[in-house]
Structure formats: C-alpha cells, structure tokens
C-alpha cells in the first residue's frame, strides 16, 4: 500500500458489533414492513452490505451515486452521478451513508427523496462528525460519532484507495 500515514480508529470487530445492533433496531421499528435501503455510492457499499445482512426484514436495495469530495476536502457541491433504477413513491426508504461530515450531501439527498414521495424516509450512517455539521439534520441511525479527523477503510477512501481496509483508520499528518 502507499505511504499514507494512518492509525487504527475503530476495529472491524467493533464495527460489526454496532452494525448488528443497528440492524436489530431497524428490524424492530419496521417489523412487518418491507423497506428499501438506498446506498450512497461509493463509500456506503460495505456498510450497506453488512447492514442489510443484519436486518431481519424483506428489503430491497438501490444505489444512488453522488460526489462532493476532492481528496480530503468537501467541495460543498453535490452532484448526482448515478440515479435510482426504480420509483420510490410510497416506499419506506432508509438512505444509507458512510459518513456525514458537513451534512451537505445528506441534506441535498433528503430534499431530492422527499420530492419522490416516499411513505417514510430515514437516514442511517456509519459515522457522523457532529462538530463539522453545517446544516441542521436528523440522523435516525448512527453507528459512531467521531471528531473531525479524516478516516479511511471499510468503504471510505482517499483518492479512490483504502476502501478495502477492514478497520476504520484515521489519517494522520
């Protein structure tokens, strides 16, 4: 791998334990209903896969591709690169995000999805950085709250690399 300096932040075992708890919570809240998990690409794909396996309900999986980062910094601009393949009207939707930093992306996406008239809309994220939030938002299911450090691994990247690391790693300067 490259010479990016990193240190462990959250080990894979702790990630899995928390994701199982989130899956159980979602299963209880939606008992008897079908849900649609919408993964925000690319970062959420590993979290989404593990979360889906931890949910004991019928669920469909969709993806939406957006971009708002260059390197380690948010551009403040959100662009949809890949849209959904089906209509979301009347569906119980959970947007699944890897990390909520400034909140710009999830704020934009919740507004886009509300226009699509779902039955319900909630947000799940693996990581939230409350200190960095710039817009008010509701995050219904949070894996972990972290500070402003830049992290990679478990689906999160730096310039397209490190998504395959099993642990969440903090990038150090």
LUMPA-512448 format. One line per 10 residues: number of its first residue (from 1); for each residue z, y, x of N, C-alpha, C, O, CB. Coordinates in steps of 0.2 Angstrom, whole numbers, plus 5000, padded with zeros to 4 digits. Glycine has a CB too. Layout:
! LUMPA-512448
NUM	Z/Y/X/Z/Y/X/Z/Y/X/Z/Y/X/Z/Y/X  ...
END
This chain:
! LUMPA-512448
1	5000/4994/5004/5000/5000/5000/5000/5006/5004/5000/5006/5011/5006/5000/4995  5000/5012/5001/4999/5018/5005/5006/5020/5008/5011/5017/5007/4996/5024/5001  5006/5026/5011/5012/5028/5014/5016/5033/5010/5019/5038/5012/5011/5031/5021  5015/5033/5003/5019/5037/4999/5026/5035/4999/5028/5029/4998/5016/5037/4991  5030/5040/5000/5037/5038/5001/5041/5038/4994/5040/5042/4990/5041/5044/5005  5044/5032/4993/5047/5030/4986/5054/5027/4987/5055/5024/4993/5042/5026/4982  5058/5028/4982/5064/5024/4982/5065/5021/4975/5063/5024/4970/5070/5028/4984  5068/5015/4974/5069/5012/4968/5073/5017/4963/5078/5020/4965/5073/5006/4969  5071/5017/4957/5075/5021/4952/5078/5016/4946/5084/5017/4945/5070/5026/4949  5073/5012/4943/5075/5008/4938/5072/5001/4940/5066/5001/4940/5073/5010/4931
11	5076/4996/4941/5073/4989/4942/5070/4986/4936/5072/4987/4931/5078/4985/4945  5065/4981/4938/5062/4978/4932/5066/4975/4927/5065/4975/4921/5057/4973/4935  5072/4972/4930/5076/4968/4925/5080/4973/4920/5081/4971/4914/5082/4965/4929  5081/4979/4922/5084/4984/4918/5079/4987/4913/5081/4988/4907/5087/4990/4922  5073/4988/4915/5068/4990/4911/5067/4985/4905/5066/4986/4899/5061/4990/4915  5067/4978/4907/5066/4973/4902/5071/4973/4897/5070/4972/4891/5065/4966/4905  5077/4973/4899/5083/4973/4895/5083/4979/4890/5084/4978/4884/5090/4974/4899  5081/4985/4892/5081/4991/4887/5075/4990/4883/5076/4992/4877/5080/4997/4891  5070/4987/4885/5064/4986/4880/5065/4981/4875/5063/4982/4869/5058/4984/4884  5069/4976/4877/5071/4971/4871/5075/4974/4866/5075/4973/4860/5075/4965/4875
21	5080/4979/4868/5084/4982/4864/5080/4987/4859/5081/4988/4853/5090/4986/4867  5075/4991/4862/5071/4995/4858/5067/4991/4853/5066/4993/4847/5066/4999/4862  5064/4985/4855/5061/4981/4851/5065/4978/4845/5062/4978/4839/5058/4975/4854  5071/4976/4846/5076/4974/4841/5077/4980/4836/5077/4979/4830/5082/4972/4844  5078/4986/4839/5079/4992/4834/5073/4993/4830/5074/4994/4824/5081/4998/4839  5067/4993/4832/5061/4994/4829/5060/4989/4823/5059/4990/4818/5055/4994/4833  5062/4982/4825/5061/4977/4821/5066/4978/4815/5064/4976/4809/5063/4970/4824  5072/4980/4816/5077/4981/4811/5074/4987/4806/5075/4986/4800/5084/4983/4813  5072/4992/4809/5070/4998/4805/5064/4997/4801/5063/5000/4795/5069/5004/4809  5060/4993/4803/5053/4991/4799/5053/4985/4796/5048/4982/4794/5047/4992/4804
31	5059/4981/4795/5059/4974/4793/5055/4974/4786/5055/4978/4782/5066/4972/4791  5050/4969/4786/5046/4968/4780/5040/4972/4780/5036/4972/4775/5050/4969/4774  5039/4976/4785/5033/4980/4785/5028/4979/4791/5031/4976/4796/5034/4988/4785  5022/4980/4791/5018/4980/4796/5017/4987/4800/5017/4992/4796/5010/4977/4794  5017/4987/4806/5017/4993/4810/5011/4993/4814/5008/4988/4816/5023/4994/4814  5009/4999/4816/5003/5000/4821/5006/5003/4827/5008/5009/4827/4997/5004/4818  5006/5000/4833/5008/5003/4839/5002/5006/4842/4997/5003/4843/5011/4998/4844  5002/5013/4844/4997/5016/4847/4999/5018/4854/5003/5023/4855/4994/5022/4843  4996/5015/4859/4997/5016/4866/4993/5022/4868/4987/5022/4867/4996/5010/4870  4997/5026/4872/4994/5032/4875/4991/5030/4882/4996/5029/4886/4998/5038/4875
41	4985/5029/4883/4982/5027/4890/4982/5033/4895/4982/5038/4893/4975/5024/4889  4983/5031/4901/4983/5024/4903/4990/5021/4905/4992/5015/4905/4979/5023/4910  4995/5026/4905/5002/5024/4908/5006/5020/4903/5010/5016/4906/5005/5030/4909  5004/5020/4897/5009/5016/4892/5007/5008/4892/5011/5005/4889/5009/5019/4886  5002/5006/4895/4999/4999/4894/5004/4994/4895/5005/4989/4891/4993/4998/4897  5008/4994/4901/5013/4989/4902/5019/4989/4898/5021/4984/4895/5015/4990/4910  5021/4995/4897/5027/4996/4892/5025/4994/4885/5029/4991/4882/5029/5004/4892  5019/4996/4883/5017/4994/4876/5016/4986/4875/5019/4983/4870/5010/4997/4875  5014/4983/4880/5013/4975/4880/5020/4972/4880/5021/4968/4875/5010/4973/4886  5025/4975/4884/5032/4972/4883/5035/4974/4877/5039/4970/4874/5036/4974/4889
51	5034/4980/4875/5037/4982/4868/5035/4978/4862/5039/4976/4858/5036/4989/4867  5028/4977/4862/5025/4973/4857/5028/4966/4857/5029/4963/4851/5018/4973/4858  5029/4963/4862/5032/4956/4863/5039/4956/4861/5042/4951/4859/5031/4953/4870  5043/4962/4861/5050/4962/4859/5051/4964/4852/5056/4964/4849/5053/4967/4863  5045/4965/4848/5046/4967/4841/5044/4961/4837/5039/4957/4838/5041/4973/4839  5049/4959/4832/5048/4953/4828/5045/4955/4821/5049/4954/4816/5055/4950/4827  5039/4958/4821/5036/4960/4815/5028/4959/4816/5026/4958/4822/5037/4968/4813  5025/4959/4811/5017/4960/4811/5016/4967/4814/5018/4972/4811/5014/4958/4804  5012/4967/4819/5010/4974/4822/5003/4973/4824/5000/4968/4827/5014/4976/4827  4999/4979/4823/4993/4980/4826/4993/4984/4832/4998/4988/4833/4988/4983/4821
61	4989/4984/4836/4989/4988/4842/4982/4992/4843/4977/4989/4843/4990/4984/4849  4983/4998/4844/4977/5003/4845/4979/5007/4852/4985/5007/4854/4976/5007/4839  4974/5010/4854/4975/5014/4860/4971/5021/4859/4966/5021/4856/4972/5011/4867  4974/5026/4862/4971/5032/4862/4971/5035/4870/4977/5034/4873/4974/5038/4858  4966/5037/4872/4966/5039/4879/4966/5047/4880/4962/5050/4877/4960/5037/4883  4971/5049/4883/4971/5057/4884/4972/5058/4892/4974/5054/4896/4977/5059/4880  4971/5064/4894/4973/5066/4901/4976/5073/4900/4974/5077/4897/4967/5066/4905  4981/5074/4905/4984/5080/4905/4987/5081/4912/4990/5086/4914/4990/5081/4900  4986/5077/4917/4989/5077/4924/4983/5077/4929/4978/5074/4928/4993/5071/4925  4985/5081/4934/4981/5080/4940/4986/5079/4946/4990/5084/4947/4976/5086/4941
71	4985/5074/4949/4990/5072/4955/4997/5072/4952/4998/5068/4947/4990/5078/4960  5002/5076/4954/5009/5075/4952/5011/5081/4947/5016/5082/4945/5014/5076/4957  5006/5085/4944/5007/5091/4940/5003/5090/4933/4997/5088/4933/5005/5097/4944  5006/5092/4928/5003/5093/4922/4999/5099/4922/5000/5104/4924/5009/5094/4916  4993/5098/4919/4988/5104/4919/4990/5109/4913/4987/5114/4912/4981/5101/4918  4994/5106/4908/4995/5110/4902/4990/5109/4897/4990/5112/4891/4996/5117/4904  4984/5106/4898/4979/5105/4894/4978/5098/4892/4978/5093/4897/4972/5108/4897  4978/5096/4886/4977/5089/4884/4970/5088/4881/4968/5092/4877/4983/5087/4878  4967/5082/4884/4960/5081/4881/4960/5073/4879/4963/5069/4883/4955/5082/4887  4958/5072/4873/4957/5065/4871/4950/5063/4874/4945/5066/4873/4956/5065/4863
81	4951/5057/4878/4945/5054/4881/4943/5048/4877/4937/5047/4878/4947/5052/4888  4947/5045/4874/4945/5039/4870/4949/5039/4864/4956/5039/4864/4947/5032/4874  4946/5039/4858/4949/5039/4852/4950/5032/4849/4948/5027/4852/4945/5043/4847  4954/5032/4843/4956/5025/4840/4949/5022/4837/4944/5025/4836/4961/5027/4834  4950/5016/4836/4944/5012/4833/4945/5011/4825/4940/5008/4822/4944/5005/4836  4950/5013/4822/4951/5012/4815/4955/5018/4812/4958/5022/4816/4955/5006/4814  4954/5019/4806/4958/5024/4802/4965/5023/4801/4967/5017/4801/4955/5024/4794  4969/5028/4802/4976/5027/4802/4980/5029/4795/4986/5029/4795/4979/5031/4808  4976/5031/4790/4979/5034/4784/4983/5028/4781/4980/5022/4780/4973/5036/4779  4989/5030/4779/4993/5025/4775/4997/5020/4780/5000/5016/4777/4989/5021/4770
91	4996/5021/4786/4999/5016/4791/5006/5018/4794/5007/5024/4794/4994/5015/4797  5010/5014/4795/5016/5015/4799/5015/5015/4806/5014/5010/4809/5022/5010/4797  5015/5021/4809/5012/5022/4816/5018/5023/4821/5022/5027/4819/5007/5027/4817  5018/5020/4827/5023/5022/4832/5018/5023/4838/5015/5019/4841/5028/5016/4834  5018/5030/4840/5015/5032/4846/5019/5030/4852/5025/5031/4853/5014/5040/4846  5016/5026/4857/5020/5023/4862/5017/5027/4869/5011/5026/4871/5018/5015/4863  5022/5030/4872/5020/5034/4878/5024/5032/4884/5030/5030/4883/5022/5042/4876  5022/5032/4890/5025/5030/4896/5031/5035/4897/5037/5033/4898/5021/5029/4901  5029/5042/4897/5034/5047/4899/5033/5053/4896/5027/5055/4895/5034/5048/4907  5038/5056/4893/5037/5063/4890/5040/5068/4895/5047/5068/4896/5041/5063/4883
101	5036/5072/4898/5038/5077/4903/5039/5083/4900/5044/5085/4897/5033/5077/4909  5034/5088/4899/5034/5094/4896/5034/5093/4889/5037/5098/4885/5028/5099/4898  5031/5088/4886/5031/5087/4879/5024/5089/4876/5023/5088/4870/5036/5090/4875  5020/5092/4880/5013/5095/4878/5009/5089/4875/5006/5090/4870/5010/5098/4884  5008/5084/4878/5004/5078/4876/5007/5076/4869/5003/5075/4865/5004/5073/4881  5013/5074/4869/5015/5071/4863/5015/5076/4857/5014/5074/4851/5023/5068/4864  5017/5082/4858/5016/5087/4853/5009/5088/4850/5008/5088/4844/5018/5094/4856  5004/5088/4855/4997/5088/4853/4995/5082/4849/4992/5082/4844/4993/5088/4859  4997/5076/4851/4996/5070/4848/4999/5069/4841/4996/5067/4836/4998/5064/4852  5005/5071/4840/5009/5070/4834/5005/5075/4829/5004/5073/4823/5016/5072/4834
111	5003/5081/4831/4999/5085/4826/4992/5082/4825/4990/5082/4819/4998/5092/4830  4989/5079/4829/4982/5075/4828/4984/5070/4823/4980/5069/4818/4979/5073/4834  4989/5066/4824/4990/5060/4820/4993/5062/4813/4991/5059/4808/4995/5055/4823  4996/5067/4812/4998/5070/4806/4992/5071/4801/4993/5070/4795/5003/5076/4806  4987/5074/4804/4981/5076/4801/4978/5069/4798/4973/5070/4794/4976/5080/4805  4979/5064/4801/4976/5057/4799/4980/5054/4794/4978/5048/4792/4976/5053/4805  4985/5057/4791/4989/5055/4785/4992/5048/4786/4990/5044/4781/4984/5055/4779  4996/5047/4791/4999/5040/4791/5005/5040/4786/5007/5045/4783/5002/5039/4798  5007/5034/4784/5013/5033/4780/5019/5036/4783/5023/5039/4780/5014/5025/4778  5020/5034/4790/5025/5036/4794/5023/5037/4801/5018/5034/4803/5031/5032/4793
121	5026/5041/4805/5024/5042/4812/5030/5043/4816/5034/5048/4814/5019/5049/4812  5031/5039/4821/5037/5040/4825/5034/5039/4833/5029/5037/4834/5042/5034/4824  5039/5041/4837/5037/5041/4844/5042/5037/4848/5048/5037/4847/5037/5048/4847  5039/5033/4852/5043/5029/4857/5040/5030/4864/5034/5031/4865/5042/5021/4856  5045/5031/4869/5043/5032/4876/5048/5028/4880/5054/5027/4879/5044/5040/4877  5045/5026/4886/5049/5023/4891/5054/5028/4894/5060/5026/4895/5045/5019/4896  5051/5034/4896/5055/5039/4900/5054/5045/4896/5049/5047/4894/5053/5039/4907  5060/5049/4896/5060/5056/4894/5063/5060/4899/5068/5058/4902/5063/5057/4887  5060/5066/4900/5063/5071/4905/5066/5077/4901/5062/5082/4901/5058/5073/4911  5071/5077/4898/5074/5082/4894/5074/5089/4897/5072/5094/4894/5081/5081/4891
131	5075/5089/4904/5075/5096/4907/5069/5099/4908/5068/5105/4909/5078/5095/4914  5063/5095/4907/5056/5098/4908/5053/5099/4901/5048/5102/4901/5052/5092/4912  5056/5097/4896/5053/5098/4889/5052/5106/4888/5057/5110/4889/5058/5095/4883  5046/5107/4886/5044/5114/4885/5043/5116/4877/5042/5121/4875/5038/5116/4889  5042/5110/4873/5041/5111/4866/5046/5107/4862/5048/5102/4865/5034/5109/4864  5049/5109/4856/5053/5105/4853/5050/5099/4850/5044/5099/4848/5056/5109/4847  5053/5093/4850/5050/5087/4848/5056/5082/4846/5061/5083/4848/5046/5084/4853  5054/5077/4842/5058/5072/4840/5055/5066/4844/5049/5064/4843/5058/5071/4833  5059/5062/4848/5058/5056/4851/5062/5051/4848/5068/5051/4849/5058/5056/4859  5059/5046/4844/5063/5042/4840/5066/5036/4844/5071/5033/4842/5059/5039/4834
141	5062/5034/4849/5065/5028/4853/5064/5030/4860/5058/5030/4863/5061/5021/4851  5069/5030/4864/5069/5032/4871/5072/5027/4875/5077/5024/4874/5073/5039/4872  5068/5024/4880/5070/5019/4885/5076/5022/4889/5081/5020/4889/5064/5016/4889  5074/5027/4893/5078/5030/4898/5077/5038/4898/5071/5040/4898/5077/5027/4905  5082/5042/4899/5081/5049/4901/5082/5049/4909/5087/5047/4912/5087/5053/4897  5078/5053/4912/5078/5054/4919/5077/5062/4920/5076/5066/4915/5072/5050/4923  5079/5064/4926/5078/5071/4928/5071/5072/4930/5066/5068/4928/5083/5073/4934  5070/5078/4933/5063/5080/4934/5059/5076/4940/5053/5078/4941/5063/5087/4936  5062/5071/4943/5058/5068/4948/5052/5065/4946/5051/5063/4940/5063/5062/4951  5047/5064/4951/5041/5061/4949/5041/5054/4950/5044/5052/4956/5035/5064/4954
151	5039/5050/4946/5040/5042/4946/5033/5039/4945/5029/5041/4942/5045/5040/4941  5033/5033/4949/5028/5028/4948/5030/5021/4947/5036/5020/4947/5023/5029/4955  5025/5017/4945/5027/5010/4944/5027/5009/4937/5028/5013/4933/5033/5008/4948  5027/5002/4935/5027/5000/4928/5023/5004/4923/5024/5006/4918/5035/5001/4926  5017/5005/4926/5011/5008/4922/5010/5015/4924/5005/5018/4923/5013/5008/4915  5015/5019/4927/5014/5026/4929/5011/5026/4936/5013/5022/4940/5021/5029/4929  5007/5031/4937/5003/5031/4943/5004/5038/4947/5006/5043/4944/4996/5030/4941  5001/5038/4953/5000/5044/4957/4992/5043/4959/4991/5039/4963/5005/5045/4963  4988/5047/4956/4981/5047/4958/4978/5040/4957/4974/5038/4961/4980/5049/4965  4980/5037/4951/4977/5030/4949/4981/5024/4953/4979/5019/4951/4970/5030/4951
161	4985/5025/4957/4988/5020/4961/4996/5019/4959/4999/5023/4955/4988/5021/4968  4998/5013/4960/5005/5011/4959/5007/5009/4952/5013/5007/4951/5010/5017/4961  5002/5009/4948/5004/5006/4941/5007/4999/4941/5011/4997/4937/4998/5007/4936  5004/4995/4946/5006/4988/4946/5013/4987/4949/5015/4981/4949/5001/4985/4950  5017/4992/4951/5023/4990/4954/5028/4988/4948/5028/4991/4943/5026/4997/4957  5032/4983/4949/5036/4980/4943/5042/4985/4942/5045/4985/4936/5038/4973/4945  5044/4988/4947/5050/4993/4946/5048/5000/4945/5042/5002/4947/5055/4992/4952  5052/5004/4942/5051/5011/4942/5053/5014/4949/5059/5013/4950/5054/5015/4936  5049/5018/4952/5050/5021/4959/5050/5028/4958/5046/5031/4955/5046/5018/4964  5055/5031/4962/5055/5039/4962/5051/5041/4969/5052/5038/4974/5062/5042/4963
171	5046/5045/4968/5043/5048/4974/5047/5053/4977/5050/5057/4974/5036/5051/4972  5048/5052/4984/5052/5057/4987/5048/5061/4992/5043/5058/4995/5058/5053/4991  5049/5067/4993/5045/5071/4998/5047/5070/5005/5044/5073/5009/5046/5079/4996
END
